[in-house]
Amino acid sequence: MRALWKGSVSFGLVSIPVRLYAATERKHPKFNYLHAKCHGPIRYRKWCPHCQQEVSQDEIVRGYQYDKGEYVVLEEGDIPTVNHGHRRSVTIIDFVRQQDIDPIYYDRSYYLEPAEGGAKAYALLCAGMKKSQRVALALVALRERETLAAVRMLDHDVLAMETMFYPDEVRSVSQLSGIEQDLEFDDRELKMAHTLIDSLSTDFEPSKYRSEYRDALLATIHAKVEREEVHVAGKPEDGKVIDLMQALKESIAQAQQERPHG
């Protein structure tokens, strides 16, 4: 694995050098969109529909839409910078019970590994968290944005960090309109539900769960490769940029030659 960054976990006056790794990765096959005629990859342009022209990166500014079609433009100096104390630092602010955090707050998972000189302090933090049965709430800056995170212990005395949504980012269940409260069930219905749940209950073994859809899709792709059903993308002619007006004029002239009037 490649470390995303090297920083520290800090709480109080203690600072533990660590390396941060992404704990998960998507395995679903990624597709490129191709032109059916020549199998060349489709490009997406930054296009201004008002000016009817392609826009370069240095012509683009950030805009916040506060009303339909109306924007507030933010320059670089308008955007608050990340607290330098939290940049490449996991700053612990509280310790809480893990069962008090609803999983709905979790976003993405990372591993924390002790860096040079941090092994003992890292192990000490693990031992303290194991004894207290607490997880740490922290502030961390990732991709220039400060976010809340939970640091918890995994097996083998490894620390994992879960970035979290803030409370106002979690939608309220009160927005659901189809939930009926205080419905009554008879004893037979409850017993049947319990029996069904009990018959399907087991220990969680992650290795037994696979994506059958992904396996079938990959099998189809590999079969096409083995049958040599592979297309080579057409290359642009000499890397020339096509002038739309010129191409239209040439197309009209060619059509007139092929189908002369009269």
C-alpha positions in Angstrom: 0.0 0.0 0.0 1.1 3.6 -0.6 0.8 6.1 2.2 -1.5 9.1 1.5 0.5 11.2 3.9 2.8 11.2 6.9 1.8 13.2 9.9 1.0 12.7 13.5 -1.7 11.8 16.0 -1.7 14.3 18.8 -3.6 14.4 22.2 -2.6 16.7 25.0 1.2 17.1 24.8 1.7 13.7 23.1 2.5 13.6 19.4 2.7 10.2 17.6 4.3 10.1 14.1 2.1 8.1 11.8 1.4 7.2 8.2 -2.1 7.3 6.7 -3.4 4.6 4.3 -6.7 4.2 2.6 -8.3 1.1 4.2 -10.7 0.3 1.4 -10.7 0.3 -2.4 -13.5 -0.2 -5.0 -13.1 -3.4 -7.0 -15.9 -2.7 -9.5 -14.6 -2.6 -13.1 -14.3 0.9 -14.4 -15.5 1.7 -17.9 -14.4 4.3 -20.5 -16.9 5.7 -22.9 -15.8 5.1 -26.5 -17.0 6.3 -29.9 -18.8 3.3 -31.4 -17.5 4.2 -34.9 -13.8 4.1 -34.2 -13.6 3.1 -30.5 -11.6 6.2 -29.6 -12.1 7.5 -26.0 -14.6 10.3 -25.6 -13.2 13.5 -24.1 -15.2 15.8 -21.9 -14.7 19.6 -22.4 -15.2 22.5 -20.0 -17.8 24.3 -22.1 -19.5 27.6 -21.4 -23.0 27.4 -23.0 -23.5 31.2 -22.7 -20.3 32.1 -24.6 -20.5 29.0 -26.8 -16.8 28.2 -26.3 -14.4 25.9 -24.5 -12.9 27.3 -21.3 -9.4 26.8 -20.1 -8.7 26.1 -16.4 -7.3 29.6 -15.7 -10.6 31.1 -16.8 -12.6 29.1 -14.2 -13.6 30.5 -10.8 -15.6 29.1 -7.9 -19.3 30.1 -7.6 -21.8 29.3 -4.9 -25.4 29.2 -6.2 -27.5 30.9 -3.5 -30.6 31.2 -5.8 -31.5 29.7 -9.2 -29.1 31.1 -11.8 -27.5 33.5 -9.2 -24.1 33.0 -7.9 -21.6 34.4 -5.4 -18.1 34.2 -6.8 -15.4 33.3 -4.4 -11.7 34.2 -5.0 -8.9 32.2 -3.5 -8.5 34.7 -0.7 -12.2 34.4 0.3 -11.9 30.7 1.1 -10.8 30.0 4.7 -7.5 28.1 4.9 -7.3 24.8 6.9 -6.2 25.2 10.5 -2.4 24.6 10.2 -2.6 22.8 13.6 -4.7 20.1 12.0 -2.9 19.8 8.6 -1.5 16.3 8.4 -2.4 15.9 12.0 -5.1 13.8 13.7 -5.9 16.1 16.7 -7.8 14.1 19.3 -10.4 16.3 21.1 -12.5 13.7 23.0 -12.8 10.0 24.0 -16.2 8.5 23.8 -17.9 5.0 23.8 -17.9 3.4 20.4 -21.5 2.2 20.9 -22.6 5.9 21.2 -21.6 6.6 17.6 -24.3 5.6 15.1 -22.6 4.0 12.0 -24.6 6.5 9.8 -22.0 9.1 10.8 -19.1 7.1 9.3 -17.8 8.1 5.8 -14.4 6.7 4.7 -12.0 4.4 6.4 -8.2 4.7 6.8 -5.4 2.8 8.6 -2.9 4.6 10.8 0.6 3.1 11.1 3.3 4.2 13.4 6.1 6.0 11.6 9.8 6.1 12.6 10.1 6.7 16.4 6.4 6.3 17.0 6.0 2.6 17.7 6.0 2.8 21.5 3.7 5.8 21.8 1.4 4.2 19.2 1.2 1.0 21.2 0.6 2.9 24.4 -2.4 4.7 22.9 -3.8 1.4 21.7 -3.4 -0.1 25.2 -5.1 2.9 26.8 -8.0 2.7 24.4 -8.3 -1.0 24.9 -8.4 -0.7 28.6 -10.9 2.2 28.6 -13.0 0.7 25.8 -13.2 4.2 24.2 -12.7 5.6 20.7 -11.2 9.0 20.0 -12.9 11.8 18.2 -10.5 14.0 16.3 -10.2 16.8 13.8 -8.1 16.1 10.6 -7.5 17.9 7.4 -7.8 15.8 4.2 -7.8 17.3 0.7 -7.6 20.8 2.2 -10.9 20.3 4.2 -11.1 19.9 7.9 -13.4 17.0 9.0 -14.4 15.1 12.1 -13.0 11.6 12.5 -13.2 8.7 14.9 -10.0 6.7 15.7 -10.7 3.2 17.0 -8.8 0.0 17.6 -8.9 -3.0 15.2 -7.5 -6.5 15.8 -3.7 -6.9 16.1 -3.5 -3.5 17.9 -4.0 -1.5 14.7 -5.6 2.0 14.7 -8.3 2.8 12.1 -9.6 6.2 11.4 -13.1 6.8 10.1 -13.9 10.3 8.7 -17.3 11.4 9.8 -20.2 13.5 8.7 -21.1 16.4 10.9 -24.6 16.2 12.6 -26.1 18.7 10.2 -25.0 16.6 7.2 -27.0 13.6 8.4 -30.6 13.8 7.2 -33.3 13.5 9.8 -35.6 10.5 9.8 -38.4 13.0 10.3 -38.3 13.6 6.5 -39.5 10.0 6.0 -43.3 10.0 5.4 -44.0 6.3 5.1 -43.1 5.2 8.7 -46.1 4.2 10.9 -45.7 4.3 14.6 -47.3 2.1 17.3 -48.4 -0.7 15.0 -49.6 -3.8 16.9 -48.7 -7.4 16.2 -50.1 -10.6 17.7 -47.8 -13.2 19.4 -47.8 -15.5 16.4 -46.5 -12.8 14.1 -43.7 -11.9 16.5 -42.8 -15.5 17.0 -42.6 -16.1 13.3 -40.4 -13.1 12.8 -38.1 -14.2 15.6 -37.9 -17.7 14.2 -36.9 -16.4 10.8 -34.2 -14.1 12.2 -32.9 -16.9 14.4 -32.7 -19.3 11.5 -30.6 -16.8 9.5 -28.4 -15.7 12.4 -24.6 -16.5 12.2 -21.2 -15.1 13.0 -20.0 -12.4 10.7 -17.4 -13.8 8.3 -16.5 -11.1 5.7 -14.8 -13.6 3.4 -18.0 -15.5 2.6 -19.6 -12.4 0.9 -18.8 -11.7 -2.7 -20.3 -9.6 -5.4 -21.8 -12.1 -7.8 -22.6 -9.3 -10.3 -18.9 -8.2 -10.4 -17.7 -11.8 -10.8 -20.0 -12.3 -13.7 -19.1 -9.0 -15.3 -15.3 -9.8 -15.0 -15.9 -13.3 -16.4 -17.6 -11.7 -19.5 -14.7 -9.3 -19.9 -12.0 -12.0 -19.6 -13.9 -14.3 -22.0 -13.9 -11.5 -24.6 -10.2 -10.9 -24.2 -9.5 -14.7 -24.6 -11.6 -14.6 -27.8 -9.5 -11.6 -28.9 -12.6 -9.4 -29.1 -10.4 -6.4 -28.4 -10.7 -3.1 -30.3 -7.8 -0.7 -30.8 -8.8 3.0 -30.4 -8.5 5.1 -33.5 -5.8 7.7 -33.4 -6.3 11.4 -34.2 -4.8 12.4 -37.5 -1.4 14.0 -36.7 -2.8 15.4 -33.5 -4.6 18.2 -35.4 -7.4 20.1 -33.7 -10.5 20.0 -36.0 -11.9 23.4 -37.0 -15.7 22.9 -36.8 -16.5 25.5 -39.4 -13.9 24.3 -41.8 -15.1 20.7 -41.3 -18.6 21.7 -42.1 -17.6 23.6 -45.3 -15.6 20.6 -46.5 -18.5 18.3 -45.8 -20.9 20.5 -47.8 -18.4 20.7 -50.7 -18.0 16.9 -50.6 -21.7 16.3 -50.5 -22.3 18.7 -53.5 -19.6 16.9 -55.5 -21.2 13.5 -54.8 -24.7 14.6 -55.5 -24.6 17.5 -58.0 -27.8 19.6 -58.5 -29.8 19.2 -61.8 
